[in-house]
Amino acid sequence: MELADKAVGFVLSSLSLSIFVYYTFWVIILPFVDEDHFVHKYFLPQEYAILIPVAAGVALLSLLCVFIGYVMLKSKKKRA
């Protein structure tokens, strides 16, 4: 079990690091690269650099609110 936990941790850390590097390059470095450079074909348009994190945040907050509401309703039923 310990080896599986280490493997999952390594995969999640690698995924997080790769997403961080990709997003950082996309938002900070790419605006200074010429528009006709080949590297632009590997990235989405700049509008998505804000749209994707905002949508992910709204989805996360929505799921968190639904979970808290579910737990509150479930605990209310246990008392009754």
NORCORHU-V998999 format. One record per residue. N is the residue number from 1. PSI is psi as a letter, one per 20 degrees, with the letter a starting at -180 (NA if undefined). Layout:
N&PSI  N&PSI
//
This chain:
1&h  2&h  3&h  4&h  5&h  6&h  7&g  8&g  9&g  10&g  11&g  12&h  13&g  14&g  15&g  16&g  17&g  18&h  19&g  20&g  21&g  22&g  23&g  24&g  25&g  26&g  27&h  28&g  29&h  30&h  31&h  32&i  33&q  34&q  35&h  36&j  37&q  38&h  39&h  40&h  41&i  42&i  43&q  44&r  45&q  46&h  47&h  48&i  49&h  50&h  51&g  52&g  53&h  54&g  55&g  56&h  57&g  58&g  59&g  60&g  61&h  62&g  63&h  64&g  65&g  66&g  67&g  68&g  69&g  70&g  71&h  72&g  73&h  74&g  75&h  76&h  77&h  78&h  79&h  80&NA
//
